Amino acid sequence: MDETEFWELIDESREAAEGDPEEQADALVERLLRRDPDAVVDFARHFESRYNRAYTWDLWAAAAVLLDGCSDDAFDYFRCWLIAQGREVFEGGVHDPDQLAELLDDFDESVDGDAEEVGYAADEAYEQMTGGSMPDLELPPPPREPLGTYVDFDDDETLAERFPLLWDRFRP
């Protein structure tokens, strides 16, 4: 599976689920089950590499603006959600997290920003197909700490200055 196929599966599943992260995870599993186990492993590699790439202080701080705070676990689920939004939103958000203010049509923190189940879709599909666990993806280890420069999520002034578009649109 190449990168284009990866993003097509993400887009198809999101559209089928009408943006609901839990339904998107189910739709993604359903689509992955139509492939062979090697393709599911390839999908998992694509997902994991993007998930690791999104482990940055800036993106974590942007998630804190959107979610009005963001714990370690919440940021893990946010990164899954960001991938689930498709290539344009993901790449734009990783490149410049403040641009999420323009890339997101809407953001409802009670529904958006958490797609934990999407992060497990490949594992679930692989297990259903083979009865076993996902093999080692043979990727470099994830970063131990977020990439970039630390941002204090509790400092509203810093967040507003660093992410003016997000702050103006999503914070009162």
C-alpha positions as CSV (number, residue, x, y, z in Angstrom):
1,M,0.0,0.0,0.0
2,D,1.4,3.4,-1.0
3,E,0.8,6.7,0.6
4,T,-2.0,7.6,-1.8
5,E,-3.9,4.4,-1.0
6,F,-3.4,5.1,2.7
7,W,-5.0,8.6,2.5
8,E,-7.8,7.3,0.2
9,L,-8.8,4.8,3.0
10,I,-8.7,7.5,5.6
11,D,-10.9,9.8,3.4
12,E,-13.3,7.0,2.4
13,S,-13.8,6.0,6.0
14,R,-14.3,9.6,7.3
15,E,-16.8,10.3,4.6
16,A,-18.7,7.0,5.3
17,A,-18.8,7.9,9.0
18,E,-19.8,11.5,8.3
19,G,-17.0,12.7,10.5
20,D,-17.9,10.6,13.6
21,P,-14.5,9.2,14.9
22,E,-16.0,5.9,16.3
23,E,-17.9,5.2,13.2
24,Q,-14.8,6.1,11.1
25,A,-12.8,3.5,13.0
26,D,-15.5,0.8,12.2
27,A,-15.5,1.9,8.6
28,L,-11.7,1.8,8.4
29,V,-11.7,-1.8,9.9
30,E,-14.3,-2.8,7.4
31,R,-12.2,-1.5,4.5
32,L,-9.0,-2.9,5.8
33,L,-10.6,-6.4,6.0
34,R,-11.1,-6.3,2.2
35,R,-7.3,-6.2,1.8
36,D,-4.6,-8.8,2.6
37,P,-2.7,-8.9,5.9
38,D,0.4,-7.3,4.2
39,A,-1.6,-4.3,3.1
40,V,-3.0,-3.9,6.7
41,V,0.6,-3.9,8.0
42,D,1.5,-1.3,5.4
43,F,-1.4,0.8,6.5
44,A,-0.3,0.5,10.1
45,R,3.2,1.6,9.1
46,H,1.8,4.7,7.3
47,F,-0.4,5.5,10.3
48,E,2.3,5.0,12.9
49,S,4.9,7.1,11.0
50,R,2.5,10.0,10.8
51,Y,1.5,9.6,14.4
52,N,5.1,9.9,15.4
53,R,5.7,12.8,13.1
54,A,2.9,14.7,14.8
55,Y,4.6,14.4,18.2
56,T,5.6,18.0,18.5
57,W,5.3,20.7,21.2
58,D,3.6,23.1,18.8
59,L,0.9,20.6,17.8
60,W,0.4,19.6,21.4
61,A,-0.1,23.3,22.4
62,A,-2.5,23.8,19.5
63,A,-4.5,20.8,20.7
64,A,-4.5,22.4,24.1
65,V,-6.1,25.5,22.6
66,L,-8.7,23.5,20.7
67,L,-9.5,21.2,23.6
68,D,-9.1,23.8,26.4
69,G,-6.2,21.7,27.9
70,C,-4.6,18.5,26.7
71,S,-3.2,15.6,28.8
72,D,-0.7,13.1,27.4
73,D,-3.5,10.6,26.6
74,A,-5.6,13.3,25.1
75,F,-2.7,14.3,22.8
76,D,-2.3,10.7,21.7
77,Y,-6.0,10.6,20.7
78,F,-5.8,14.0,19.1
79,R,-2.9,12.9,16.8
80,C,-5.1,9.9,15.7
81,W,-8.0,12.4,15.1
82,L,-5.7,14.7,13.1
83,I,-4.6,11.8,10.8
84,A,-8.3,10.8,10.5
85,Q,-9.1,14.3,9.1
86,G,-7.1,13.5,5.9
87,R,-3.9,14.5,4.3
88,E,-4.6,18.2,3.8
89,V,-5.6,18.8,7.4
90,F,-2.8,16.6,8.8
91,E,0.0,18.0,6.7
92,G,-1.1,21.6,7.3
93,G,-1.5,21.0,11.0
94,V,1.9,19.4,11.4
95,H,3.6,22.1,9.2
96,D,1.9,25.0,11.0
97,P,-0.5,24.1,13.8
98,D,-2.0,27.6,13.8
99,Q,-3.3,26.9,10.3
100,L,-5.8,24.4,11.8
101,A,-7.9,27.5,12.4
102,E,-8.4,27.7,8.6
103,L,-8.2,24.0,7.8
104,L,-11.0,22.9,10.1
105,D,-14.5,23.6,9.0
106,D,-15.7,23.3,12.6
107,F,-14.5,21.9,15.9
108,D,-16.8,20.6,18.6
109,E,-14.6,19.4,21.5
110,S,-17.3,17.0,22.6
111,V,-16.9,15.1,19.4
112,D,-13.8,16.2,17.7
113,G,-10.2,15.9,18.7
114,D,-10.4,12.3,19.9
115,A,-10.1,9.4,17.6
116,E,-8.5,6.8,19.8
117,E,-10.3,3.9,18.0
118,V,-9.0,5.0,14.6
119,G,-5.5,4.4,16.0
120,Y,-6.4,0.8,16.7
121,A,-8.2,0.1,13.4
122,A,-5.3,-1.7,11.7
123,D,-4.5,-3.8,14.8
124,E,-8.2,-4.8,15.0
125,A,-8.4,-5.7,11.2
126,Y,-5.1,-7.7,11.4
127,E,-6.3,-9.7,14.4
128,Q,-9.6,-10.4,12.7
129,M,-7.8,-11.6,9.6
130,T,-5.1,-13.6,11.1
131,G,-6.0,-14.4,14.7
132,G,-2.7,-12.9,15.7
133,S,-1.2,-9.6,16.8
134,M,0.2,-7.0,14.4
135,P,3.9,-7.8,13.7
136,D,6.7,-5.3,14.4
137,L,6.3,-2.5,12.0
138,E,10.1,-2.1,11.7
139,L,9.9,1.7,12.1
140,P,12.4,3.8,13.9
141,P,11.5,4.2,17.6
142,P,9.1,7.1,18.3
143,P,10.7,10.3,19.8
144,R,11.1,10.1,23.6
145,E,10.0,13.7,23.9
146,P,8.0,15.9,21.6
147,L,10.0,17.6,18.9
148,G,10.5,21.3,18.9
149,T,10.5,23.8,21.7
150,Y,8.5,23.3,24.8
151,V,5.3,25.4,25.1
152,D,3.6,26.1,28.5
153,F,0.0,25.1,27.9
154,D,-1.2,26.9,31.0
155,D,0.1,30.3,29.8
156,D,-2.8,31.8,27.9
157,E,-0.8,34.8,26.8
158,T,1.9,32.6,25.2
159,L,-0.7,30.4,23.5
160,A,-2.6,33.4,22.2
161,E,0.6,34.9,20.9
162,R,2.0,31.7,19.3
163,F,-1.4,30.6,17.8
164,P,-3.3,33.8,17.1
165,L,-5.6,32.3,14.5
166,L,-6.6,29.3,16.7
167,W,-6.9,31.5,19.7
168,D,-9.2,34.0,18.0
169,R,-11.4,31.4,16.5
170,F,-11.7,28.7,19.2
171,R,-11.1,30.5,22.5
172,P,-13.6,33.0,24.0
